[in-house]
Amino acid sequence: MNAFCQDCLETIPAQTKRCGRCGSTRILSHPELEELQLAHIDCDAFYASIEKRDDPSIRQKAVIIGGGKRGVVATCCYIARINGVHSAMPMYRALKACPDAHVIRPNMKKYRRVGEKIRQMMQKLTPLVEPISIDEAFLDLSGTRRLHKKSAAKSLAKLAGDIEREIGITVSVGLSYNKFLAKVASDLNKPRGFSIIGRAEALTFLAGQDVSLIWGVGKKLREKLRRDGLVKISQLQAMSEQELVRCYGAIGSRLARFSRGKDPRRITTRQPAKSISSEITFDRDIADRRALEKRLWPLCEAVSEDLKLKGLAGRTLTLKLKPNIHRSLTRSITLNTPTQMAHEIFDHARVLLLKVADGKPFRLIGIGASSLESAHAVYMGDLLDPSRERKDAAEKAMDELKDRFGKSAVKKGRSLK
């Protein structure tokens, strides 16, 4: 069996408990260590880790990223998780479970910048990187041994160490022979973990797991499977694909394949965003139209920032309002020319708001852009509207000032009202 030290990458005997070179106990060994090529990398408590990196005074505290008594938890650190807090939990419940938690409003622009730096580090390792979200991705390292003079496992361990040293946060790595098992492996030993699931052990490992481990088995399907007496993956392994399809429809094929450790999906390097949006839940319902407009403007700025960062422009803008917890109201407009400019997104969103803001109270407002296109193609030609051209130029000048001196260095007039 092969083994190496995750910290200094020294190759060592498999039974060694401590690296003779650097003294680390983080020894990685597995019979298929030299063969497996497909990995999943997941940043540990990404948003919270960045905030702890930037503020040493909260590193030993429970940190929740979210905001507002009626908002939800975006993510939280592991200290908060130990106390029962989890993503998507209502803030009032999170604070009840962890009353001493330090709550921080999300700073998506900062998180995206960190995520992009990590993505660039991944792409230096292999061009076959498939982003899943801002903080996780699949990597295929087939054929990279000659370039990096290392096995895929060692290259991944080095990347994890580089991210920790250069970015200041930790990641967990899962290594296997397909995407499903790589993703499962990355969750096994968080934080700062490196886990491996090989071909020889896959069936046995999966057999003892709950059916909810399979990607696509959400709460409703899990309940249906339990009603049918299917609790463990071993029970799915005992059924034929035809039987599972007959009982559960198209997803039955996935249950059959994944339960047997089979996943034919390949790494897809291009996954363009389908939409970009931003929303806020108010601490108290708001009925006044002007007050709603004031809350809408920073959301338009946030969507604009994201579009600009990704080099995209949206042709369809959608306003979202929530009059109560159980119902959402949306209004959309499709533009002749796609946009990424905050002033234009706001102008159109404001028109949509005027049509529905009739004095009724709302608990949430949001704005989204979809039907996305490359912004380069959109803004190459001369603009027919001179006033729009002036506004765009002014906004770009403000963006440059924000990049140089910080987001608070310059504000548009409506931000101060």
Rosetta blueprint (number, residue, H / E / L):
1 M L
2 N E
3 A E
4 F E
5 C E
6 Q L
7 D L
8 C L
9 L L
10 E L
11 T E
12 I L
13 P L
14 A L
15 Q L
16 T L
17 K L
18 R L
19 C L
20 G L
21 R L
22 C L
23 G L
24 S L
25 T L
26 R L
27 I E
28 L E
29 S E
30 H E
31 P L
32 E L
33 L L
34 E L
35 E L
36 L L
37 Q L
38 L E
39 A E
40 H E
41 I E
42 D E
43 C E
44 D L
45 A L
46 F H
47 Y H
48 A H
49 S H
50 I H
51 E H
52 K H
53 R H
54 D H
55 D L
56 P H
57 S H
58 I H
59 R L
60 Q L
61 K L
62 A L
63 V E
64 I E
65 I E
66 G L
67 G L
68 G L
69 K L
70 R L
71 G L
72 V E
73 V L
74 A L
75 T E
76 C E
77 C L
78 Y H
79 I H
80 A H
81 R H
82 I H
83 N L
84 G L
85 V L
86 H L
87 S L
88 A L
89 M L
90 P E
91 M H
92 Y H
93 R H
94 A H
95 L H
96 K H
97 A H
98 C L
99 P L
100 D L
101 A L
102 H E
103 V E
104 I E
105 R L
106 P L
107 N L
108 M H
109 K H
110 K H
111 Y H
112 R H
113 R H
114 V H
115 G H
116 E H
117 K H
118 I H
119 R H
120 Q H
121 M H
122 M H
123 Q H
124 K H
125 L H
126 T L
127 P L
128 L L
129 V E
130 E E
131 P E
132 I E
133 S E
134 I L
135 D L
136 E E
137 A E
138 F E
139 L E
140 D E
141 L L
142 S L
143 G L
144 T L
145 R H
146 R H
147 L H
148 H H
149 K L
150 K L
151 S L
152 A H
153 A H
154 K H
155 S H
156 L H
157 A H
158 K H
159 L H
160 A H
161 G H
162 D H
163 I H
164 E H
165 R H
166 E H
167 I L
168 G L
169 I L
170 T L
171 V E
172 S E
173 V E
174 G E
175 L E
176 S E
177 Y L
178 N L
179 K H
180 F H
181 L H
182 A H
183 K H
184 V H
185 A H
186 S H
187 D L
188 L L
189 N L
190 K L
191 P L
192 R L
193 G L
194 F E
195 S E
196 I E
197 I L
198 G L
199 R H
200 A H
201 E H
202 A H
203 L H
204 T H
205 F H
206 L H
207 A H
208 G L
209 Q L
210 D E
211 V H
212 S H
213 L H
214 I L
215 W L
216 G L
217 V L
218 G L
219 K H
220 K H
221 L H
222 R H
223 E H
224 K H
225 L H
226 R H
227 R H
228 D L
229 G L
230 L L
231 V L
232 K E
233 I H
234 S H
235 Q H
236 L H
237 Q H
238 A L
239 M L
240 S L
241 E H
242 Q H
243 E H
244 L H
245 V H
246 R H
247 C H
248 Y H
249 G L
250 A L
251 I H
252 G H
253 S H
254 R H
255 L H
256 A H
257 R H
258 F H
259 S H
260 R L
261 G L
262 K L
263 D L
264 P L
265 R L
266 R L
267 I L
268 T L
269 T L
270 R L
271 Q L
272 P L
273 A L
274 K L
275 S E
276 I E
277 S E
278 S E
279 E E
280 I E
281 T E
282 F E
283 D E
284 R E
285 D E
286 I E
287 A L
288 D L
289 R H
290 R H
291 A H
292 L H
293 E H
294 K H
295 R H
296 L H
297 W H
298 P H
299 L H
300 C H
301 E H
302 A H
303 V H
304 S H
305 E H
306 D H
307 L H
308 K H
309 L H
310 K H
311 G L
312 L E
313 A E
314 G E
315 R E
316 T E
317 L E
318 T E
319 L E
320 K E
321 L E
322 K E
323 P E
324 N E
325 I L
326 H L
327 R E
328 S E
329 L E
330 T E
331 R E
332 S E
333 I E
334 T E
335 L E
336 N E
337 T E
338 P E
339 T E
340 Q L
341 M L
342 A H
343 H H
344 E H
345 I H
346 F H
347 D H
348 H H
349 A H
350 R H
351 V H
352 L H
353 L H
354 L H
355 K H
356 V H
357 A L
358 D L
359 G L
360 K L
361 P L
362 F E
363 R E
364 L E
365 I E
366 G E
367 I E
368 G E
369 A E
370 S E
371 S E
372 L E
373 E E
374 S E
375 A H
376 H H
377 A H
378 V H
379 Y L
380 M L
381 G L
382 D L
383 L L
384 L L
385 D L
386 P H
387 S H
388 R H
389 E H
390 R H
391 K H
392 D H
393 A H
394 A H
395 E H
396 K H
397 A H
398 M H
399 D H
400 E H
401 L H
402 K H
403 D H
404 R H
405 F H
406 G L
407 K H
408 S H
409 A H
410 V L
411 K L
412 K L
413 G H
414 R H
415 S H
416 L L
417 K L
